[in-house]
Amino acid sequence: MKNNKSENQLLVREVFSKFLDSKSHRKTPERFAILNEIYDLDEHFDIEFLFSIMKKKNYRVSRATLYNTIELLLECHLVRKHQFGSNIAHYEKSYFDRQHDHLILTDTGEVIEFCDPRLHNIKKSIEEIFNVSIEKHSLYFYGKKIKNEN
């Protein structure tokens, strides 16, 4: 049975809380507010986008707090970082997400997530050939929409 959003929020909050305890970091309301906002999103985001969302909701969170909290969330694997061919880092929640890859449309900036089972076969083949165990992978395709000429 799939968890609902509030159950997911409680679970990631618990994971983050345990992580902060284990590293002797403070558990601030701002850090948990940032975590909640991230896990309410259904899309990739950058720091400025997250900052604007939080500002609209009247949170008093600085960009520095956002950057510092993102680093903690990366360290405890609640957030994943991407560089989609630009200088701006994009992030996505990662705790409940299955492995997936990305198609970045360079003309629109759209990011399309996809999962192709053939990639699992390639991964298995690489593991066998090189006698390794692949823990994770990242695959980006960059393309443009093809305009239909009628």
N, CA, C and O of each residue as an XYZ file, in Angstrom:
600
protein
N       0.834     -1.180      0.000
C       0.000      0.000      0.000
C       0.886      1.253      0.000
O       1.842      1.339      0.771
N       0.574      2.195     -0.841
C       1.383      3.401     -0.988
C       1.063      4.387      0.131
O      -0.102      4.629      0.447
N       2.118      4.956      0.728
C       1.935      5.944      1.784
C       1.349      7.221      1.220
O       1.597      7.574      0.067
N       0.568      7.916      2.040
C       0.088      9.218      1.590
C       1.117     10.279      1.957
O       2.106      9.997      2.634
N       0.865     11.513      1.497
C       1.845     12.581      1.662
C       2.171     12.874      3.119
O       3.335     13.090      3.457
N       1.166     12.887      3.987
C       1.447     13.210      5.394
C       2.272     12.105      6.067
O       3.125     12.396      6.905
N       2.024     10.848      5.708
C       2.844      9.754      6.249
C       4.274      9.863      5.735
O       5.230      9.635      6.477
N       4.413     10.215      4.453
C       5.748     10.404      3.880
C       6.484     11.533      4.587
O       7.670     11.416      4.892
N       5.771     12.629      4.846
C       6.372     13.767      5.548
C       6.879     13.335      6.922
O       7.984     13.702      7.323
N       6.080     12.563      7.637
C       6.492     12.094      8.966
C       7.727     11.197      8.882
O       8.632     11.298      9.710
N       7.755     10.335      7.893
C       8.886      9.421      7.744
C      10.181     10.165      7.427
O      11.207      9.910      8.057
N      10.147     11.089      6.452
C      11.378     11.809      6.120
C      11.796     12.729      7.258
O      12.986     12.966      7.469
N      10.825     13.243      7.984
C      11.139     14.071      9.160
C      11.897     13.240     10.202
O      12.858     13.714     10.808
N      11.453     12.006     10.398
C      12.123     11.116     11.352
C      13.537     10.768     10.885
O      14.473     10.758     11.685
N      13.691     10.483      9.597
C      15.015     10.176      9.035
C      15.953     11.370      9.226
O      17.099     11.211      9.646
N      15.453     12.563      8.915
C      16.264     13.778      9.044
C      16.605     14.052     10.508
O      17.733     14.431     10.823
N      15.651     13.867     11.383
C      15.863     14.091     12.813
C      16.959     13.170     13.353
O      17.842     13.615     14.087
N      16.902     11.895     12.992
C      17.922     10.936     13.430
C      19.299     11.304     12.862
O      20.315     11.197     13.549
N      19.314     11.735     11.608
C      20.566     12.155     10.987
C      21.157     13.344     11.738
O      22.342     13.342     12.073
N      20.330     14.363     12.005
C      20.812     15.549     12.719
C      21.355     15.176     14.092
O      22.390     15.691     14.514
N      20.658     14.279     14.790
C      21.138     13.807     16.099
C      22.495     13.122     15.962
O      23.408     13.369     16.750
N      22.618     12.260     14.957
C      23.853     11.483     14.796
C      25.056     12.370     14.479
O      26.194     12.001     14.770
N      24.809     13.528     13.889
C      25.888     14.452     13.533
C      25.989     15.639     14.495
O      26.775     16.561     14.276
N      25.197     15.605     15.548
C      25.161     16.680     16.557
C      24.830     18.048     15.945
O      25.393     19.072     16.334
N      23.907     18.039     14.984
C      23.411     19.288     14.398
C      22.130     19.701     15.119
O      21.404     18.871     15.666
N      21.879     20.996     15.102
C      20.654     21.502     15.728
C      19.431     21.147     14.885
O      19.486     21.124     13.655
N      18.343     20.874     15.569
C      17.062     20.620     14.900
C      16.262     21.911     14.950
O      15.571     22.192     15.928
N      16.366     22.691     13.882
C      15.685     23.980     13.862
C      14.367     23.876     13.091
O      14.226     23.040     12.198
N      13.422     24.719     13.437
C      12.145     24.723     12.689
C      12.358     25.038     11.208
O      11.642     24.519     10.351
N      13.346     25.890     10.908
C      13.624     26.244      9.511
C      14.056     25.022      8.697
O      13.614     24.841      7.563
N      14.905     24.201      9.267
C      15.367     23.009      8.555
C      14.202     22.076      8.233
O      14.120     21.523      7.136
N      13.309     21.911      9.199
C      12.167     21.025      8.972
C      11.146     21.653      8.027
O      10.475     20.934      7.287
N      11.019     22.953      8.036
C      10.129     23.643      7.092
C      10.652     23.454      5.659
O       9.873     23.215      4.736
N      11.956     23.563      5.483
C      12.569     23.354      4.166
C      12.321     21.921      3.699
O      11.928     21.698      2.554
N      12.549     20.962      4.575
C      12.295     19.556      4.248
C      10.841     19.355      3.826
O      10.575     18.684      2.829
N       9.905     19.926      4.571
C       8.480     19.787      4.244
C       8.162     20.369      2.878
O       7.438     19.757      2.092
N       8.697     21.542      2.594
C       8.428     22.171      1.296
C       8.990     21.334      0.152
O       8.347     21.186     -0.888
N      10.172     20.795      0.341
C      10.775     19.957     -0.698
C       9.916     18.727     -0.946
O       9.674     18.359     -2.096
N       9.454     18.089      0.121
C       8.671     16.861     -0.040
C       7.220     17.124     -0.424
O       6.461     16.182     -0.653
N       6.830     18.387     -0.496
C       5.531     18.752     -1.079
C       5.644     18.956     -2.585
O       4.636     18.921     -3.291
N       6.863     19.169     -3.083
C       7.067     19.405     -4.511
C       6.988     18.106     -5.302
O       7.339     17.035     -4.808
N       6.523     18.225     -6.531
C       6.497     17.077     -7.436
C       7.371     17.332     -8.655
O       7.114     16.795     -9.732
N       8.396     18.147     -8.487
C       9.239     18.530     -9.614
C      10.653     18.804     -9.133
O      10.911     18.881     -7.932
N      11.564     18.951    -10.085
C      12.923     19.369     -9.760
C      12.877     20.845     -9.382
O      11.979     21.576     -9.800
N      13.837     21.266     -8.601
C      13.845     22.657     -8.155
C      15.269     23.139     -7.996
O      16.197     22.343     -7.844
N      15.434     24.450     -8.032
C      16.719     25.051     -7.677
C      16.505     25.889     -6.417
O      15.374     26.048     -5.958
N      17.568     26.410     -5.874
C      17.488     27.139     -4.604
C      16.603     28.375     -4.741
O      15.811     28.669     -3.846
N      16.729     29.094     -5.843
C      15.911     30.307     -6.024
C      14.427     29.982     -6.079
O      13.612     30.711     -5.514
N      14.069     28.896     -6.751
C      12.666     28.473     -6.821
C      12.155     28.143     -5.420
O      11.068     28.570     -5.031
N      12.941     27.385     -4.670
C      12.549     27.022     -3.310
C      12.457     28.256     -2.421
O      11.540     28.373     -1.608
N      13.399     29.171     -2.573
C      13.388     30.416     -1.804
C      12.106     31.204     -2.092
O      11.475     31.724     -1.171
N      11.725     31.291     -3.366
C      10.518     32.056     -3.716
C       9.256     31.399     -3.163
O       8.339     32.092     -2.722
N       9.203     30.083     -3.184
C       8.052     29.370     -2.606
C       7.939     29.679     -1.119
O       6.860     29.991     -0.616
N       9.057     29.587     -0.435
C       9.043     29.789      1.013
C       8.737     31.244      1.369
O       8.060     31.521      2.359
N       9.242     32.166      0.554
C       8.972     33.581      0.792
C       7.477     33.883      0.625
O       6.895     34.624      1.416
N       6.863     33.301     -0.412
C       5.419     33.489     -0.643
C       4.589     32.955      0.522
O       3.498     33.455      0.794
N       5.105     31.948      1.201
C       4.399     31.355      2.341
C       4.811     32.007      3.665
O       4.474     31.519      4.743
N       5.544     33.114      3.562
C       5.966     33.913      4.724
C       6.910     33.197      5.686
O       6.933     33.492      6.881
N       7.686     32.253      5.157
C       8.749     31.677      5.981
C       9.880     32.692      6.059
O      10.138     33.416      5.098
N      10.540     32.743      7.179
C      11.703     33.621      7.338
C      12.953     32.755      7.257
O      13.565     32.410      8.267
N      13.313     32.413      6.014
C      14.460     31.541      5.764
C      15.387     32.249      4.784
O      14.952     32.723      3.734
N      16.655     32.316      5.133
C      17.629     32.960      4.251
C      18.120     31.971      3.196
O      17.953     30.759      3.338
N      18.723     32.500      2.148
C      19.326     31.635      1.129
C      20.441     30.793      1.751
O      20.609     29.622      1.409
N      21.194     31.393      2.658
C      22.278     30.649      3.323
C      21.724     29.438      4.073
O      22.307     28.355      4.022
N      20.609     29.619      4.761
C      19.972     28.503      5.473
C      19.516     27.445      4.482
O      19.647     26.249      4.743
N      18.978     27.879      3.342
C      18.566     26.920      2.311
C      19.761     26.114      1.813
O      19.705     24.885      1.756
N      20.841     26.803      1.454
C      22.024     26.104      0.961
C      22.584     25.144      2.013
O      22.926     24.006      1.691
N      22.678     25.584      3.241
C      23.215     24.728      4.311
C      22.323     23.517      4.556
O      22.815     22.407      4.760
N      21.017     23.733      4.536
C      20.085     22.625      4.768
C      20.110     21.641      3.608
O      20.041     20.429      3.814
N      20.209     22.159      2.391
C      20.308     21.273      1.223
C      21.535     20.374      1.352
O      21.462     19.183      1.048
N      22.653     20.925      1.797
C      23.864     20.112      1.975
C      23.621     18.980      2.973
O      24.076     17.856      2.760
N      22.916     19.270      4.047
C      22.590     18.230      5.037
C      21.654     17.181      4.433
O      21.821     15.984      4.667
N      20.673     17.636      3.658
C      19.724     16.712      3.038
C      20.405     15.837      1.988
O      20.034     14.676      1.811
N      21.392     16.383      1.299
C      22.184     15.581      0.363
C      22.967     14.511      1.116
O      23.017     13.351      0.707
N      23.570     14.921      2.214
C      24.396     14.001      3.004
C      23.584     12.835      3.562
O      24.091     11.719      3.666
N      22.332     13.090      3.920
C      21.520     11.992      4.475
C      20.610     11.358      3.417
O      19.698     10.603      3.755
N      20.854     11.661      2.152
C      20.200     11.026      1.008
C      18.696     11.277      0.922
O      17.954     10.448      0.396
N      18.255     12.410      1.436
C      16.850     12.786      1.289
C      16.630     13.647      0.046
O      15.497     13.847     -0.392
N      17.733     14.153     -0.516
C      17.685     14.984     -1.710
C      18.809     14.535     -2.637
O      19.876     14.118     -2.186
N      18.553     14.629     -3.934
C      19.542     14.293     -4.955
C      19.835     15.552     -5.769
O      18.931     16.337     -6.056
N      21.103     15.739     -6.140
C      21.532     16.925     -6.885
C      21.797     16.563     -8.345
O      22.316     15.489     -8.648
N      21.427     17.492     -9.254
C      21.665     17.321    -10.681
C      22.260     18.596    -11.266
O      21.938     19.698    -10.822
N      23.121     18.446    -12.255
C      23.593     19.559    -13.090
C      23.095     19.257    -14.487
O      23.657     18.410    -15.181
N      22.050     19.938    -14.900
C      21.459     19.678    -16.208
C      22.058     20.576    -17.278
O      21.318     21.228    -18.013
N      23.376     20.625    -17.383
C      24.027     21.366    -18.448
C      24.088     22.864    -18.231
O      24.461     23.602    -19.142
N      23.732     23.323    -17.057
C      23.823     24.754    -16.765
C      24.620     24.935    -15.480
O      25.007     23.959    -14.837
N      24.860     26.171    -15.116
C      25.592     26.451    -13.879
C      24.715     26.318    -12.649
O      25.212     26.341    -11.523
N      23.420     26.179    -12.855
C      22.485     26.123    -11.735
C      22.239     24.673    -11.344
O      21.860     23.852    -12.179
N      22.457     24.366    -10.072
C      22.189     23.019     -9.576
C      20.690     22.850     -9.389
O      20.004     23.746     -8.898
N      20.195     21.687     -9.787
C      18.801     21.332     -9.565
C      18.767     20.168     -8.585
O      19.704     19.373     -8.502
N      17.687     20.088     -7.860
C      17.546     19.073     -6.829
C      16.197     18.382     -6.983
O      15.283     18.896     -7.628
N      16.099     17.208     -6.377
C      14.822     16.521     -6.283
C      14.820     15.681     -5.017
O      15.864     15.231     -4.544
N      13.638     15.484     -4.487
C      13.534     14.599     -3.322
C      13.903     13.197     -3.786
O      13.674     12.845     -4.943
N      14.467     12.403     -2.899
C      14.974     11.113     -3.352
C      14.607      9.942     -2.456
O      14.900      8.799     -2.808
N      13.983     10.178     -1.327
C      13.773      9.079     -0.381
C      12.828      8.003     -0.900
O      13.071      6.816     -0.684
N      11.762      8.394     -1.574
C      10.780      7.415     -2.037
C      10.880      7.130     -3.527
O      10.171      6.269     -4.049
N      11.763      7.854     -4.212
C      11.821      7.745     -5.665
C      12.565      6.497     -6.107
O      13.569      6.103     -5.514
N      12.053      5.897     -7.148
C      12.737      4.778     -7.767
C      13.866      5.341     -8.636
O      13.890      6.532     -8.945
N      14.780      4.483     -9.016
C      15.858      4.896     -9.919
C      15.224      5.338    -11.234
O      14.359      4.651    -11.777
N      15.650      6.461    -11.728
C      15.143      6.954    -13.004
C      16.221      7.807    -13.664
O      17.211      8.188    -13.039
N      16.002      8.091    -14.930
C      16.947      8.880    -15.692
C      16.236     10.106    -16.239
O      15.032     10.267    -16.040
N      16.969     10.968    -16.922
C      16.426     12.264    -17.311
C      16.682     12.593    -18.770
O      17.749     12.310    -19.315
N      15.682     13.194    -19.386
C      15.796     13.790    -20.709
C      15.591     15.285    -20.508
O      14.540     15.713    -20.030
N      16.596     16.080    -20.875
C      16.526     17.532    -20.708
C      16.320     18.147    -22.083
O      17.141     17.964    -22.983
N      15.217     18.879    -22.242
C      14.944     19.562    -23.505
C      15.629     20.913    -23.450
O      15.235     21.797    -22.689
N      16.659     21.059    -24.269
C      17.488     22.265    -24.200
C      16.779     23.499    -24.744
O      17.168     24.622    -24.425
N      15.748     23.310    -25.559
C      15.048     24.471    -26.101
C      13.993     25.014    -25.140
O      13.674     26.202    -25.179
N      13.445     24.147    -24.272
C      12.391     24.594    -23.348
C      12.819     24.551    -21.879
O      12.187     25.176    -21.027
N      13.895     23.811    -21.583
C      14.319     23.641    -20.197
C      13.542     22.565    -19.464
O      13.801     22.311    -18.288
N      12.592     21.926    -20.139
C      11.781     20.876    -19.514
C      12.660     19.681    -19.165
O      13.566     19.322    -19.918
N      12.384     19.070    -18.019
C      13.086     17.859    -17.598
C      12.059     16.734    -17.543
O      11.072     16.807    -16.812
N      12.313     15.695    -18.328
C      11.407     14.549    -18.379
C      12.101     13.374    -17.713
O      13.216     13.013    -18.087
N      11.447     12.782    -16.733
C      11.988     11.600    -16.068
C      11.484     10.358    -16.795
O      10.339     10.315    -17.244
N      12.342      9.351    -16.908
C      11.921      8.103    -17.529
C      12.655      6.934    -16.892
O      13.708      7.098    -16.276
N      12.087      5.777    -17.052
C      12.695      4.544    -16.561
C      12.585      3.517    -17.683
O      11.485      3.220    -18.149
N      13.700      2.986    -18.108
C      13.715      2.005    -19.186
C      14.375      0.737    -18.645
O      15.545      0.765    -18.264
N      13.637     -0.372    -18.608
C      14.190     -1.603    -18.031
C      15.432     -2.120    -18.758
O      16.200     -2.895    -18.188
N      15.638     -1.704    -20.000
C      16.841     -2.146    -20.725
C      18.107     -1.631    -20.052
O      19.162     -2.258    -20.143
N      18.001     -0.487    -19.375
C      19.177      0.048    -18.673
C      19.603     -0.881    -17.536
O      20.791     -0.979    -17.230
N      18.651     -1.555    -16.916
C      18.973     -2.527    -15.865
C      19.814     -3.660    -16.455
O      20.756     -4.130    -15.817
N      19.481     -4.094    -17.655
C      20.254     -5.153    -18.317
C      21.669     -4.685    -18.623
O      22.620     -5.452    -18.472
N      21.819     -3.440    -19.051
C      23.147     -2.872    -19.312
C      23.957     -2.826    -18.019
O      25.136     -3.180    -18.002
N      23.312     -2.387    -16.937
C      23.970     -2.322    -15.625
C      24.471     -3.715    -15.221
O      25.618     -3.862    -14.800
N      23.623     -4.724    -15.347
C      24.008     -6.102    -14.988
C      25.191     -6.579    -15.845
O      26.107     -7.228    -15.339
N      25.164     -6.258    -17.118
C      26.246     -6.653    -18.021
C      27.559     -6.006    -17.601
O      28.595     -6.672    -17.569
N      27.528     -4.725    -17.280
C      28.732     -4.011    -16.837
C      29.268     -4.623    -15.549
O      30.478     -4.786    -15.391
N      28.363     -4.962    -14.626
C      28.793     -5.582    -13.364
C      29.514     -6.901    -13.627
O      30.540     -7.189    -13.012
N      28.974     -7.691    -14.538
C      29.586     -8.987    -14.844
C      30.929     -8.828    -15.564
O      31.896     -9.511    -15.228
N      30.989     -7.941    -16.537
C      32.215     -7.753    -17.315
C      33.362     -7.246    -16.446
O      34.490     -7.725    -16.564
N      33.078     -6.282    -15.575
C      34.131     -5.646    -14.783
C      34.210     -6.157    -13.347
O      35.019     -5.671    -12.557
N      33.368     -7.140    -13.007
C      33.350     -7.718    -11.671
C      33.206     -6.631    -10.597
O      34.010     -6.530     -9.670
N      32.156     -5.830    -10.759
C      31.861     -4.748     -9.823
C      30.394     -4.814     -9.427
O      29.596     -5.526    -10.036
N      30.069     -4.068     -8.411
C      28.678     -3.904     -7.999
C      28.336     -2.424     -8.126
O      28.863     -1.593     -7.387
N      27.461     -2.103     -9.056
C      27.075     -0.711     -9.275
C      26.017     -0.333     -8.239
O      24.965     -0.965     -8.141
N      26.319      0.706     -7.474
C      25.411      1.145     -6.411
C      24.338      2.091     -6.913
O      23.197      2.047     -6.452
N      24.701      2.948     -7.858
C      23.741      3.877     -8.438
C      24.306      4.363     -9.762
O      25.484      4.167    -10.059
N      23.454      4.996    -10.550
C      23.921      5.561    -11.806
C      23.133      6.823    -12.112
O      22.104      7.110    -11.501
N      23.649      7.560    -13.072
C      23.004      8.790    -13.503
C      23.142      8.879    -15.017
O      24.241      8.762    -15.558
N      22.023      9.084    -15.691
C      22.040      9.170    -17.142
C      21.204     10.365    -17.576
O      20.043     10.497    -17.189
N      21.801     11.225    -18.377
C      21.105     12.399    -18.909
C      21.165     12.350    -20.429
O      22.226     12.121    -21.010
N      20.035     12.565    -21.058
C      19.968     12.805    -22.484
C      19.579     14.257    -22.675
O      18.732     14.774    -21.946
N      20.182     14.918    -23.642
C      19.847     16.302    -23.965
C      19.279     16.335    -25.377
O      19.866     15.755    -26.291
N      18.153     17.002    -25.567
C      17.540     17.053    -26.881
C      16.616     18.242    -27.036
O      16.461     19.064    -26.132
N      16.009     18.308    -28.204
C      15.050     19.372    -28.517
C      13.792     18.730    -29.089
O      13.849     17.669    -29.711
N      12.671     19.379    -28.873
C      11.420     18.929    -29.468
C      11.538     19.033    -30.982
O      12.094     20.001    -31.499
N      11.024     18.050    -31.683
C      10.990     18.104    -33.137
C       9.689     18.778    -33.544
O       8.597     18.367    -33.150
N       9.839     19.811    -34.333
C       8.657     20.561    -34.775
C       8.023     19.831    -35.950
O       8.698     19.496    -36.924
N       6.730     19.589    -35.850
C       6.002     18.952    -36.944
C       5.722     19.965    -38.038
O       5.165     21.031    -37.779
N       6.106     19.633    -39.247
C       5.835     20.520    -40.384
C       4.694     19.911    -41.179
O       4.867     18.887    -41.841
N       3.549     20.529    -41.116
C       2.368     20.023    -41.841
C       2.067     20.832    -43.051
O       1.110     20.539    -43.767
